[in-house]
Every structure is written in C-alpha cells, then in structure tokens.
Amino acid sequence: MNIHKIIQCKKILEREMQYGLKFLLEDEISLSVILFN
C-alpha cells in the first residue's frame, strides 16, 4: 500500500469522526475504491 492511499483513507476517516454517519455509505465506497485500485 502506498502513502497516497494511506493519506486518502486517513482524510476520509477524519471526516467521518467529525461528521458522524452522514457520509458513512459514501465513504465506504470511497475507501473500497481507494484500497482496491
């Protein structure tokens, strides 16, 4: 796994902690895309 992917995941997780479940589904999809590409 490269650093760029880790940073993207970290940003998504931080946003999740800030805003709660509002973005959860959207973020799950984003994480999947980031991790499996």
Stockholm file with secondary structure:
# STOCKHOLM 1.0

chainA/1-37         MNIHKIIQCKKILEREMQYGLKFLLEDEISLSVILFN
#=GR chainA/1-37 SS CCHHHHHHHHHHHHHHHHHGGGGHHHHHHHHHHHHHC
#=GC SS_cons        CCHHHHHHHHHHHHHHHHHGGGGHHHHHHHHHHHHHC
//
